[in-house]
Amino acid sequence: MSPKGIFNKKLCEILSQNIQLENTTFENNKLQFVITTKHQYSLNSLLSEQRP
């Protein structure tokens, strides 16, 4: 698993353990978190980017 995948998994575990829900219908359902980055750069695009 990649470092980002490990981070996302650990973050989901922490959030699901610490978020307190008041609505019991949601408490009975398992929470799902979708974590994405704002920009998904490939290594190629980062390395080929022109620097001033």
Chimera marker file (.cmm) of the C-alpha trace (Angstrom):
<marker_set name="trace">
<marker id="1" x="0.000" y="0.000" z="0.000" r="1" g="1" b="0" radius="0.5"/>
<marker id="2" x="1.271" y="3.465" z="-0.868" r="1" g="1" b="0" radius="0.5"/>
<marker id="3" x="2.039" y="6.102" z="1.789" r="1" g="1" b="0" radius="0.5"/>
<marker id="4" x="-1.034" y="8.054" z="0.653" r="1" g="1" b="0" radius="0.5"/>
<marker id="5" x="-3.193" y="4.942" z="0.990" r="1" g="1" b="0" radius="0.5"/>
<marker id="6" x="-1.877" y="4.284" z="4.489" r="1" g="1" b="0" radius="0.5"/>
<marker id="7" x="-2.531" y="7.915" z="5.452" r="1" g="1" b="0" radius="0.5"/>
<marker id="8" x="-6.080" y="7.820" z="4.030" r="1" g="1" b="0" radius="0.5"/>
<marker id="9" x="-6.870" y="4.569" z="5.859" r="1" g="1" b="0" radius="0.5"/>
<marker id="10" x="-5.555" y="5.884" z="9.184" r="1" g="1" b="0" radius="0.5"/>
<marker id="11" x="-7.411" y="9.201" z="8.734" r="1" g="1" b="0" radius="0.5"/>
<marker id="12" x="-10.682" y="7.370" z="8.053" r="1" g="1" b="0" radius="0.5"/>
<marker id="13" x="-10.189" y="5.261" z="11.190" r="1" g="1" b="0" radius="0.5"/>
<marker id="14" x="-9.524" y="8.338" z="13.334" r="1" g="1" b="0" radius="0.5"/>
<marker id="15" x="-12.479" y="10.280" z="11.914" r="1" g="1" b="0" radius="0.5"/>
<marker id="16" x="-14.935" y="7.406" z="12.265" r="1" g="1" b="0" radius="0.5"/>
<marker id="17" x="-13.875" y="6.865" z="15.899" r="1" g="1" b="0" radius="0.5"/>
<marker id="18" x="-14.108" y="10.534" z="16.878" r="1" g="1" b="0" radius="0.5"/>
<marker id="19" x="-17.098" y="11.930" z="14.978" r="1" g="1" b="0" radius="0.5"/>
<marker id="20" x="-20.170" y="12.018" z="17.194" r="1" g="1" b="0" radius="0.5"/>
<marker id="21" x="-23.443" y="11.761" z="15.279" r="1" g="1" b="0" radius="0.5"/>
<marker id="22" x="-26.700" y="12.830" z="16.902" r="1" g="1" b="0" radius="0.5"/>
<marker id="23" x="-28.992" y="11.248" z="14.321" r="1" g="1" b="0" radius="0.5"/>
<marker id="24" x="-29.404" y="7.593" z="15.268" r="1" g="1" b="0" radius="0.5"/>
<marker id="25" x="-30.277" y="6.544" z="11.712" r="1" g="1" b="0" radius="0.5"/>
<marker id="26" x="-26.793" y="7.632" z="10.629" r="1" g="1" b="0" radius="0.5"/>
<marker id="27" x="-25.150" y="6.110" z="13.709" r="1" g="1" b="0" radius="0.5"/>
<marker id="28" x="-26.397" y="2.682" z="12.680" r="1" g="1" b="0" radius="0.5"/>
<marker id="29" x="-24.866" y="3.003" z="9.209" r="1" g="1" b="0" radius="0.5"/>
<marker id="30" x="-21.160" y="2.720" z="8.571" r="1" g="1" b="0" radius="0.5"/>
<marker id="31" x="-19.517" y="6.011" z="7.604" r="1" g="1" b="0" radius="0.5"/>
<marker id="32" x="-17.586" y="6.266" z="4.364" r="1" g="1" b="0" radius="0.5"/>
<marker id="33" x="-15.075" y="9.003" z="3.621" r="1" g="1" b="0" radius="0.5"/>
<marker id="34" x="-13.928" y="9.789" z="0.106" r="1" g="1" b="0" radius="0.5"/>
<marker id="35" x="-10.552" y="11.518" z="0.254" r="1" g="1" b="0" radius="0.5"/>
<marker id="36" x="-9.135" y="13.092" z="-2.868" r="1" g="1" b="0" radius="0.5"/>
<marker id="37" x="-6.434" y="15.615" z="-3.585" r="1" g="1" b="0" radius="0.5"/>
<marker id="38" x="-7.156" y="19.014" z="-5.065" r="1" g="1" b="0" radius="0.5"/>
<marker id="39" x="-4.622" y="18.455" z="-7.848" r="1" g="1" b="0" radius="0.5"/>
<marker id="40" x="-3.456" y="15.054" z="-9.005" r="1" g="1" b="0" radius="0.5"/>
<marker id="41" x="-0.083" y="15.683" z="-10.589" r="1" g="1" b="0" radius="0.5"/>
<marker id="42" x="1.887" y="12.885" z="-12.119" r="1" g="1" b="0" radius="0.5"/>
<marker id="43" x="5.582" y="12.644" z="-11.361" r="1" g="1" b="0" radius="0.5"/>
<marker id="44" x="6.282" y="13.359" z="-15.030" r="1" g="1" b="0" radius="0.5"/>
<marker id="45" x="4.346" y="16.634" z="-14.990" r="1" g="1" b="0" radius="0.5"/>
<marker id="46" x="6.055" y="17.743" z="-11.776" r="1" g="1" b="0" radius="0.5"/>
<marker id="47" x="9.534" y="16.963" z="-13.106" r="1" g="1" b="0" radius="0.5"/>
<marker id="48" x="8.935" y="18.572" z="-16.498" r="1" g="1" b="0" radius="0.5"/>
<marker id="49" x="7.415" y="21.773" z="-15.103" r="1" g="1" b="0" radius="0.5"/>
<marker id="50" x="9.483" y="24.774" z="-16.140" r="1" g="1" b="0" radius="0.5"/>
<marker id="51" x="11.027" y="26.734" z="-13.308" r="1" g="1" b="0" radius="0.5"/>
<marker id="52" x="11.530" y="30.533" z="-13.535" r="1" g="1" b="0" radius="0.5"/>
<link id1="1" id2="2" r="1" g="1" b="0" radius="0.2"/>
<link id1="2" id2="3" r="1" g="1" b="0" radius="0.2"/>
<link id1="3" id2="4" r="1" g="1" b="0" radius="0.2"/>
<link id1="4" id2="5" r="1" g="1" b="0" radius="0.2"/>
<link id1="5" id2="6" r="1" g="1" b="0" radius="0.2"/>
<link id1="6" id2="7" r="1" g="1" b="0" radius="0.2"/>
<link id1="7" id2="8" r="1" g="1" b="0" radius="0.2"/>
<link id1="8" id2="9" r="1" g="1" b="0" radius="0.2"/>
<link id1="9" id2="10" r="1" g="1" b="0" radius="0.2"/>
<link id1="10" id2="11" r="1" g="1" b="0" radius="0.2"/>
<link id1="11" id2="12" r="1" g="1" b="0" radius="0.2"/>
<link id1="12" id2="13" r="1" g="1" b="0" radius="0.2"/>
<link id1="13" id2="14" r="1" g="1" b="0" radius="0.2"/>
<link id1="14" id2="15" r="1" g="1" b="0" radius="0.2"/>
<link id1="15" id2="16" r="1" g="1" b="0" radius="0.2"/>
<link id1="16" id2="17" r="1" g="1" b="0" radius="0.2"/>
<link id1="17" id2="18" r="1" g="1" b="0" radius="0.2"/>
<link id1="18" id2="19" r="1" g="1" b="0" radius="0.2"/>
<link id1="19" id2="20" r="1" g="1" b="0" radius="0.2"/>
<link id1="20" id2="21" r="1" g="1" b="0" radius="0.2"/>
<link id1="21" id2="22" r="1" g="1" b="0" radius="0.2"/>
<link id1="22" id2="23" r="1" g="1" b="0" radius="0.2"/>
<link id1="23" id2="24" r="1" g="1" b="0" radius="0.2"/>
<link id1="24" id2="25" r="1" g="1" b="0" radius="0.2"/>
<link id1="25" id2="26" r="1" g="1" b="0" radius="0.2"/>
<link id1="26" id2="27" r="1" g="1" b="0" radius="0.2"/>
<link id1="27" id2="28" r="1" g="1" b="0" radius="0.2"/>
<link id1="28" id2="29" r="1" g="1" b="0" radius="0.2"/>
<link id1="29" id2="30" r="1" g="1" b="0" radius="0.2"/>
<link id1="30" id2="31" r="1" g="1" b="0" radius="0.2"/>
<link id1="31" id2="32" r="1" g="1" b="0" radius="0.2"/>
<link id1="32" id2="33" r="1" g="1" b="0" radius="0.2"/>
<link id1="33" id2="34" r="1" g="1" b="0" radius="0.2"/>
<link id1="34" id2="35" r="1" g="1" b="0" radius="0.2"/>
<link id1="35" id2="36" r="1" g="1" b="0" radius="0.2"/>
<link id1="36" id2="37" r="1" g="1" b="0" radius="0.2"/>
<link id1="37" id2="38" r="1" g="1" b="0" radius="0.2"/>
<link id1="38" id2="39" r="1" g="1" b="0" radius="0.2"/>
<link id1="39" id2="40" r="1" g="1" b="0" radius="0.2"/>
<link id1="40" id2="41" r="1" g="1" b="0" radius="0.2"/>
<link id1="41" id2="42" r="1" g="1" b="0" radius="0.2"/>
<link id1="42" id2="43" r="1" g="1" b="0" radius="0.2"/>
<link id1="43" id2="44" r="1" g="1" b="0" radius="0.2"/>
<link id1="44" id2="45" r="1" g="1" b="0" radius="0.2"/>
<link id1="45" id2="46" r="1" g="1" b="0" radius="0.2"/>
<link id1="46" id2="47" r="1" g="1" b="0" radius="0.2"/>
<link id1="47" id2="48" r="1" g="1" b="0" radius="0.2"/>
<link id1="48" id2="49" r="1" g="1" b="0" radius="0.2"/>
<link id1="49" id2="50" r="1" g="1" b="0" radius="0.2"/>
<link id1="50" id2="51" r="1" g="1" b="0" radius="0.2"/>
<link id1="51" id2="52" r="1" g="1" b="0" radius="0.2"/>
</marker_set>
